[in-house]
Amino acid sequence: MSAITIRAERPGDEPGIFAVNADAFPANDEARLVDALRAEGTLAISLVADRGDAIIGHVAFSDMTVEIAGVAVRALGLAPVAVLTDCQRVGVGGALIRAGVEQARIAGVQIVFVLGDPAYYGRFGFTSRDAQGFDSVYAGPYLQALLLDGTLDLSQAGKADYAPAFAALEA
């Protein structure tokens, strides 16, 4: 595989991003989710893995409404992360996640949530323990969080709501 560059989404990348998500998932739900997040203005970080001739991967981080003990917290939700099926299992998804988390950290985001396989996302520091005190429609063992701000008191009860576009996935 030729050299891969991780970069921010640019105008004109939308069809390539849609194609990657459509290829990586069994239905077009995630591809449509990215378009909906972009349209509603909640797509905070959108990165692509660019092989020079094509977009082969994509990760989205969207704004969330999160509070702890009634105090607003700067938070993002990681979803989806997608890599073309013939380019998977070589570290592209991991590189996208690490780059997105670093951008979130630089931007002052305090916590990032993800809903997914604990064994996979645990490699990046996400834990269900850090998410368990949050009331969310996704609460459970697959809801995980990555604390970027060590001053947050996760012992207090909180609430975590994903961007409105996620509600369409449940419909």
VEXGU-707691 format. One record per residue (C-alpha): residue number from 1; chain; x, y, z. Coordinates in steps of 0.001 Angstrom, whole numbers. Last residue first. Layout:
SITE pos unit       x       y       z
SITE NUM    A       X       Y       Z
...
This chain:
SITE pos unit       x       y       z
SITE 171    A  -35775    5185   13719
SITE 170    A  -32695    4459   15838
SITE 169    A  -30245    5761   13253
SITE 168    A  -32308    8963   12902
SITE 167    A  -31636    9732   16583
SITE 166    A  -27917    9952   15773
SITE 165    A  -28492   13130   13749
SITE 164    A  -29512   14948   16961
SITE 163    A  -25901   14988   18241
SITE 162    A  -25202   12552   21082
SITE 161    A  -26518   13145   24568
SITE 160    A  -24497   12492   27713
SITE 159    A  -25875   13162   31209
SITE 158    A  -23889   13180   34419
SITE 157    A  -23784   11908   37981
SITE 156    A  -20719   12984   39979
SITE 155    A  -17847   10516   40496
SITE 154    A  -16508   11540   37078
SITE 153    A  -14951   14682   38525
SITE 152    A  -13302   16356   35560
SITE 151    A   -9842   17741   36375
SITE 150    A   -7999   15097   34366
SITE 149    A   -9199   16597   31106
SITE 148    A   -8934   14233   28130
SITE 147    A  -11080   11461   29645
SITE 146    A  -11831    8778   27081
SITE 145    A  -15329    7389   27337
SITE 144    A  -17081    4125   26652
SITE 143    A  -20622    3053   25849
SITE 142    A  -20422    -638   24968
SITE 141    A  -20999   -1882   28527
SITE 140    A  -24240      16   28965
SITE 139    A  -25697    3480   28460
SITE 138    A  -26631    4233   24829
SITE 137    A  -29773    6264   25611
SITE 136    A  -27506    8136   27992
SITE 135    A  -27283    8861   31742
SITE 134    A  -23592    9170   32499
SITE 133    A  -21914    7563   35516
SITE 132    A  -20861    4504   33492
SITE 131    A  -18837    6393   30903
SITE 130    A  -15430    6423   32634
SITE 129    A  -15822    2761   33636
SITE 128    A  -16784    1817   30051
SITE 127    A  -13211    2626   29110
SITE 126    A  -11555    4360   26146
SITE 125    A   -7738    4501   26284
SITE 124    A   -6952    3957   22600
SITE 123    A   -6474     195   22878
SITE 122    A   -9721      96   24876
SITE 121    A  -11498    1016   21654
SITE 120    A  -10905   -2438   20163
SITE 119    A  -11522   -4633   23211
SITE 118    A  -14426   -2423   24332
SITE 117    A  -16253   -2939   21009
SITE 116    A  -18387      94   20265
SITE 115    A  -20164    3242   21368
SITE 114    A  -17676    6077   21715
SITE 113    A  -17433    9085   24000
SITE 112    A  -14763   11801   24110
SITE 111    A  -14092   13942   27184
SITE 110    A  -12673   17387   27969
SITE 109    A  -12356   18888   24491
SITE 108    A   -9839   21729   24610
SITE 107    A   -9204   21969   20862
SITE 106    A   -5721   20458   21279
SITE 105    A   -7256   17397   22983
SITE 104    A   -9856   17025   20219
SITE 103    A   -7128   17245   17573
SITE 102    A   -5168   14532   19434
SITE 101    A   -8284   12353   19626
SITE 100    A   -8801   12761   15895
SITE  99    A   -5204   11825   15064
SITE  98    A   -5367    8748   17329
SITE  97    A   -8683    7627   15797
SITE  96    A   -7465    8071   12215
SITE  95    A   -4220    6197   12911
SITE  94    A   -6191    3376   14528
SITE  93    A   -8484    3101   11517
SITE  92    A   -5524    2966    9116
SITE  91    A   -3603     393   11158
SITE  90    A   -3137   -2439    8633
SITE  89    A   -6261   -4450    9477
SITE  88    A   -8462   -2849    6817
SITE  87    A   -7454   -1629    3340
SITE  86    A   -9525   -4089    1257
SITE  85    A  -12596   -3365    3400
SITE  84    A  -12341     396    2904
SITE  83    A  -11845    1979    6327
SITE  82    A  -14520    3454    8571
SITE  81    A  -14743    5243   11907
SITE  80    A  -18232    6423   12732
SITE  79    A  -18543    7754   15231
SITE  78    A  -16458    9360   17975
SITE  77    A  -18684   11534   20149
SITE  76    A  -17347   14849   21357
SITE  75    A  -17435   16630   24698
SITE  74    A  -16895   20051   26264
SITE  73    A  -18650   19731   29642
SITE  72    A  -21682   21719   30799
SITE  71    A  -22300   21790   34558
SITE  70    A  -25492   20184   35930
SITE  69    A  -23659   17666   38115
SITE  68    A  -21709   16575   35036
SITE  67    A  -23013   17737   31689
SITE  66    A  -22776   16566   28120
SITE  65    A  -24386   17797   24911
SITE  64    A  -22332   16203   22162
SITE  63    A  -20497   17643   19179
SITE  62    A  -19398   15172   16541
SITE  61    A  -16168   13284   15874
SITE  60    A  -15984   11580   12486
SITE  59    A  -13356    9188   11133
SITE  58    A  -12643    8307    7509
SITE  57    A  -10617    5812    5514
SITE  56    A   -9500    4936    1980
SITE  55    A   -9833    8312     268
SITE  54    A   -8316    7902   -3167
SITE  53    A   -5339    8515   -5449
SITE  52    A   -3045   10030   -2870
SITE  51    A   -3702    7335    -277
SITE  50    A   -5816    9695    1797
SITE  49    A   -6960    8704    5267
SITE  48    A   -9707   11187    6039
SITE  47    A  -10507   13308    9061
SITE  46    A  -13748   14961   10164
SITE  45    A  -13690   16821   13464
SITE  44    A  -16626   18864   14787
SITE  43    A  -19445   17454   12650
SITE  42    A  -22312   19144   14533
SITE  41    A  -23356   21589   11812
SITE  40    A  -26734   19985   11042
SITE  39    A  -25705   19233    7438
SITE  38    A  -22296   17767    8407
SITE  37    A  -23897   15528   11032
SITE  36    A  -26531   14440    8476
SITE  35    A  -23888   13617    5837
SITE  34    A  -21918   11614    8413
SITE  33    A  -25099    9780    9447
SITE  32    A  -25924    8961    5812
SITE  31    A  -22618    7107    5473
SITE  30    A  -23229    5420    8825
SITE  29    A  -26692    4206    7785
SITE  28    A  -25617    3055    4300
SITE  27    A  -25946    -619    5188
SITE  26    A  -23439   -3430    5800
SITE  25    A  -20671   -1053    6932
SITE  24    A  -17172    -512    5527
SITE  23    A  -18175       1    1891
SITE  22    A  -20892    2588    2594
SITE  21    A  -18562    4407    5000
SITE  20    A  -15777    4555    2409
SITE  19    A  -18184    5607    -377
SITE  18    A  -19707    8421    1712
SITE  17    A  -16241    9752    2533
SITE  16    A  -15267    9635   -1138
SITE  15    A  -18464   11455   -2161
SITE  14    A  -17956   14126     562
SITE  13    A  -14304   14886    -201
SITE  12    A  -15194   17804   -2504
SITE  11    A  -14733   20422     185
SITE  10    A  -11931   19235    2444
SITE   9    A  -11900   16715    5289
SITE   8    A   -8896   17146    7548
SITE   7    A   -5802   15071    6852
SITE   6    A   -4257   11675    7521
SITE   5    A   -1819   10866    4728
SITE   4    A   -1188    7333    3514
SITE   3    A    1877    6209    1610
SITE   2    A    1358    3411    -928
SITE   1    A       0       0       0
